[in-house]
Amino acid sequence: MKVFWFFFSKKNKRFFLKKEAKTFILFLLGVIALLWGLDRAFPPALGRLAEVGSEVLARDGRTLALLPAPGGVWRFRVRADEVAPVLVETLVAIEDRRFWWHPGVDPLALARAAFQDLRAGRIVSGGSTLTMQAARLLEPRPRTWRSKLIEIARAVQLEWHFSKQEILGIWLSLAPYGGNLEGVRAGSLAWFGQGPRMLDRSQAALLVAIPRRPEALRPDRHAARARVLRDRILGGDGGAMPMQRVALPRHARQAVAALPRDDRVATTLDLGLQRALERLAAEHLRRLPGRASLALLVADLGTRELRAVVSGGDGPQAGRAGAMDLSRAVRSPGSAMKPFIYAMAFQDGIAGPATRIDDLPRRFGAYAPEDFDRGFQGSVTAADALRRSLNLPAVALLDRVGPLRFAATMKAAGVALHLPPGADPSLPLALGGAGITLRDLAGLYAALGSDGQARPLRLVPGEAAGRGFLQPRAAAAIAEVLTQPFPDGGPAGVAWKTGTSWGGRDAWALGFDAAHVAGVWVGRPDGTPLPGATGRNLALPLLARVMEMLPASARPAPHRHPAPEQIAHGGQETALRLLSPPPGAVLSDGQPVVLRVMGGRRPLSFLVDGARLAADPARREVAWQPSGPGFYRLTVLDSEGAAARAVVRVKRACANGPPPCGSGPR
């Protein structure tokens, strides 16, 4: 601007009109046009800066995993404001003291370097500014005079296009730190086990020193050399040196590998829980048969956000599963699908928890299922049949519900059942005759533990709309049936179910409490059998360990049906709910009924049509014998005055058996 002001000022008008001045202006404009054209024809080469890895973040913002850039290079984009200020201060002080004011090239530094090079007869000092170093990192070249001239031109170009802070970001993202480490984020994590934001002065000095000769100053190979240069930069003793690389974080590596790539990827995973489950999985893998693997997951029951996902493990025991996300593998669920058959039967009025069903030999056309132990239990309640995972009652109920309708309901809930090629849904669905993934199956169990709405489990933050799946009262009834102690010990208040596919190929255990849903799969990735393996002996003990690791819930289970009042006890809300019989239930005359409740503060009072039933006030259930057909009003009161109510109907019993007329299995 000063040049143009000189020519156009009134004082220099006479000079401006001279021919020489016009020639100079034309020359200057030509140079500007040439530089502009060269800049457009040869823009800054930013390809290496674009080829960076991804940093995957846990829900609290901590680094969960790092995914390398193409070629296996650990390179991550870094901004100048994302590192400790002491690193920037040390870098500028040592490498380029006039960085903040020069235009990309420092004439004084270049003159000094040229004098030293001429005296030595070779290049001993480059006089490179940080901007010139950034240009060289973007386009690595041999150290020659021609390369130096190109770096000078590129440095001026970078200063034209980018701010000083952005140029620092280029250097911080691409500086070499030995081997396949590039950039201060990778260098800081590999040599100190922490990100660059928390560096101290000694650590910052080492990260400034290594890029001068990255292979000759690697702390794991040449610690003494690196220490000498670091201490020289510090002007004193910087203390102990790191002697080996720290393993870069790679938690949930199979699950996060499928995420969209970006500089930073946010997830819903809990880093502490993820680490704990990975250790648990590694411990459990050592006790499994050869070539066996496993998958674990935990999700928030309300939001359906995944909190931890483990697939296989590390080391030789993991086998081929080390690179596979087994939580997405399609496998046969065995009996783990039975709760949803019962839930649909309950909401259709076909049966209820107390309905008696025959577990006896029966053919369904050409299909003649047997129980797992090849025995039969006779007449049992639906609740007991589900808890004991009896096959005949489940098949009989699916026959009433309809296999096509069952599969369609699953599809409407967002879950695709994988059938054999050309096959239609049929009764073997009750015993695992279709494939499903652990993630989908755990999502269905989450619906049982909450409001009956089906929503996919999510690994990244966001909202997913619920889909109609089960009526809340049907989900609540199944949750009550499945809430039972673990056979070998475990936390109380957990609803769980196991499953075993044919030949022991897949062992499953799914469970939920008031806050979380968890799932376990054990098997061989190639689908070969594990003789003698069952969900009960391989997967259930692991599920119990997983549930023990989860924080105790400070809130009640989500509402499964309207009605219960909310009362506060010690800062926590507990919902008083009448679980069975559910509102609107149709019961059989002559059969005893068990009233069960959840929540509320004991002692509890049970009333039928206002009359109190004799009951132990410390218990949450009581037996009641209806006096005959008709409608009854059931009420439960707790010590704080909260109430839960339901109206049920008792019908005359059928002549040929206990179920109400027009209902029950055929």
Number of C-alpha atoms within 10 A of each C-alpha: 5 7 9 10 10 14 18 15 12 11 10 12 12 12 16 19 12 10 10 11 14 14 11 12 16 12 12 13 12 12 12 12 12 12 13 12 12 12 15 10 9 11 13 16 13 13 10 15 17 12 17 24 21 23 25 28 20 22 18 13 14 14 21 27 21 24 24 19 17 11 8 11 17 23 30 27 24 22 15 20 13 14 20 17 18 18 26 16 14 19 21 18 13 13 17 18 17 17 18 11 10 15 18 28 24 21 13 11 17 16 13 13 18 18 12 17 15 11 11 11 9 11 15 13 15 20 22 22 26 25 29 27 24 25 27 23 20 20 17 12 13 9 11 12 11 10 15 18 11 16 26 21 15 26 26 17 21 23 18 12 14 11 11 19 12 17 24 22 22 26 27 27 25 27 25 24 27 19 11 14 23 24 24 30 24 30 27 24 18 21 23 17 15 17 19 23 17 15 19 13 16 20 22 26 25 27 27 23 25 24 20 15 13 18 15 15 24 24 23 15 14 13 17 15 14 24 23 17 18 26 17 14 21 17 9 11 13 18 11 9 18 18 14 14 16 15 10 18 17 15 22 22 22 21 19 22 17 9 15 8 16 13 15 15 20 20 23 22 26 21 21 12 18 21 17 13 20 21 14 17 22 19 12 16 21 13 11 17 14 13 18 25 27 29 25 28 24 30 28 20 26 18 18 24 23 25 25 26 30 27 26 28 27 15 9 10 20 22 17 16 23 18 16 17 21 28 26 15 15 16 24 29 31 27 26 25 24 27 24 23 23 28 26 24 22 26 18 15 16 20 27 27 23 20 24 22 25 19 22 16 14 14 12 11 6 6 12 11 17 18 17 12 7 8 12 16 13 11 14 17 18 24 22 17 22 23 19 11 21 24 23 25 26 29 26 23 26 26 19 17 18 17 21 16 13 20 20 16 17 17 13 14 22 19 21 17 20 17 16 11 6 5 9 11 19 19 21 17 26 28 26 21 23 23 18 21 21 27 27 22 19 27 27 28 28 32 30 34 31 26 24 26 22 27 24 24 23 21 21 17 14 10 11 14 9 15 15 16 23 23 20 21 24 28 29 27 24 24 26 22 19 22 18 16 15 18 10 9 10 16 17 14 15 22 23 26 26 29 26 27 23 17 14 21 25 28 31 30 31 28 28 30 25 20 22 27 31 31 31 28 31 29 29 24 21 11 14 14 16 21 10 10 21 25 28 19 15 25 27 28 19 22 27 24 15 24 22 13 14 15 10 13 12 12 13 17 22 14 17 24 20 10 16 19 15 17 17 12 11 5 9 12 17 20 24 24 27 27 24 23 23 23 18 12 18 23 28 24 22 16 17 13 18 15 19 19 22 18 18 28 19 14 14 22 23 27 16 17 11 11 11 12 13 12 15 13 15 11 13 20 20 17 14 17 11 19 10 13 15 14 16 16 15 20 20 24 19 18 13 14 13 18 22 22 19 20 17 18 17 20 18 16 18 14 9 7 11 19 26 20 16 11 15 20 18 10
